[in-house]
Amino acid sequence: MTTDEAVAVLSGLDPQSDEFRGVLSRLLGRVDPKKPYGATLFDALARLTTSEAVEAVLVRWGADNQLEVYMTQRGSDEAYPNEWHLPGSIYRPGEDTADVMARLSQREFGCKITGWRQVDHFRHAEARGWFSAFVFMLEVEGEPRNARGAWYLVDNLPPNTVRHHVERIIPAATAAFSGQS
């Protein structure tokens, strides 16, 4: 069945019917859970489930002994388009934290993540669904080299920073960092 045929079939069915769910289940069965879903499919699935998120925080003492946090800017075709955020990802089926950190090392930081410790966990709702967020403080080897990344003073974040990062994640991470320094 082609995508257009599947959409035509599904469009004509009651979403609560067994037939609708059967066609949809067959289509979803073709998705490889070990590969990225893409934003559209991910957002559709996130409305139906709770996703487990890894929020990866890199904090340092910068100039004038002020706390800085490493952030990257989202792309225009991603969740939170063009907003600044702490790097992160979603656990894929069968992954553990080391697997996610390996992906983040390559995709978000451009340097090797050598250690992490969990400093917070919380659940929150977004327009695209529910998330169980695990917040990790990171240790890295070298300096991050992401073309869309930059260090920001914790007290002077860009105005277009993802809200729950400003309100929950950065305060939890900086409190943990200040307590260990």
N, C-alpha and C positions, 0 to 999 in steps of 0.2 A: 504494500500500500504506500503510495506517495504521500508526502506531507499535505499537498493540496487535497487529495482524496480523504485523508484522515480528518482534516479540518472540515471538509464538507460533511462527512459522516457525523462528526461530533457536534457541529453547529445545528444539526437537525434533531439532536437527542436531548432529552431532559438530563441535566447534569447529575441528578440524583439517581438516575436509572442504572441498572446493572449493565446494560449494553454500553452506555457512555463510559462507565468505569472500566469495562473490559477492554474497549478500544484504547482508552488512555493508558491502561496498564501495559498493554502490548507495546505501545509506542515508548513508554518510559523504560520498558525492559531492554530496549535497544541502546540506551544511554550507557556509556562506559563510566562507572563511578570513580575510576582512577584518574580520569582526565577532567580538565576544567569544563564546567557546564556552559559557560557564557552567561552574561548578565541577565538576559531575558528568561532563560530556563531557571537559573538560580533564583531570581526574584519570584517566579511562579511557585517554585517548590518551597521557598522561605515563608510564603503565606500559609502553607499547609503544615509546616513542621516547626520545630525549634532547632535552629542551627547553633553549633558550638563554634564560637569565634576565639581566635588567638589574637590578643592585642599585645604587640611587641613594643616595649618602650625602652628607648635608649636616652639616658639622662647623663649630663656631665656638668661640672663646674666650669663656667666660661670666664670670660674677661670680667674683671672687677668682682670675682667670686660670686657671680650670679648663676643660678640654675638655668641650663638650656636643655631643650628636648629636641630630638631629631624627628622631623615630620616630612611627609611626601605629599605632593599634590595629586589628587585624583584626576584621571582623564575625563574628557567630556562624555565618554560613552560608558562610564562606570557609575556605581552607586555614589551618591554625593558628588555629582559632576563638578569638577574644578575646585572642590574644597580641599583644604589641608587636613591631614589626618595622621594619626600614628600608624605605622605599618601594621598590617595584620592579614589574617586569612581565616578560612573556615577549614576545620578538620574534614578531610575526605574519608570515605569509608575505609576502614582498616589502618588508618594512619595513627601514629602517636605524635607526641609533641616534637620529638626530634625530626620527624619527617616534615612537619610544618616549618620548623626552624630552618631546615635545609632549603626549602623553597623560598622562604623569606630572605635568606642570605643572598640568594641569586637575584630574585626578582625585585625586592624592595630596598635592600641595603647595599649590595655590591661589595660586601666584605663578609668574612666568615663570622658567624655567631658561635662563640666558644662556650657560652654558659647562659643559663637563665634560671630565674626563680619566680614562682608565682607569688604575687603580692595582693591580688584581689580576685574576686569572682562575683558576678552579678548577672541578673536577667534584666533585659529591657526590650521594649517594643519599638519598632520602627515602622514606617509606612510599608516596608516590604516584608515584615514578619517579626517573629520573636527570636531573640538571640540569648544564648547563655555565654557570657563573655569571661574568658580567663585572661587576666592581665599578668604579663610576665615582664620583669626587669631583665635586661640583656647585658651581656658582656660580649664585646666584639674584638676581633683582631684587625687592627688597622682602622682607617677612617672610612665611613660610608661613602660610596661613589655612585649614587643614583642621580641621574641628570635632573630628576624632578624633586630631589630632596634638599633640605636645608635645616640648619640649626636655628631655633628660635628661643629667645628668652621666655621662660615660663610666664613671666609677668607682662609679656608683650607679644602675644600670639596673633597671627593674622586674623582679621575679622571674619573671614570665611573658613573658620576651623569647625570641623564636625562637632556639633553641640555636646553629645555625650562624652566626647573625648575631653572637652574643656571642663565639663561639670563633674565628671566622675573619674575618668581614667588618669588624666594628668595629675590631679590632686593626690590620688592614691599612690601613684608611682613616685611622685616627688617626695611625699611623706616617707615612703619606704626608703628612698635613696638618701634623704637627709638623715634618717635614723641609722643608716649603716655607715655613713661617711665619717 
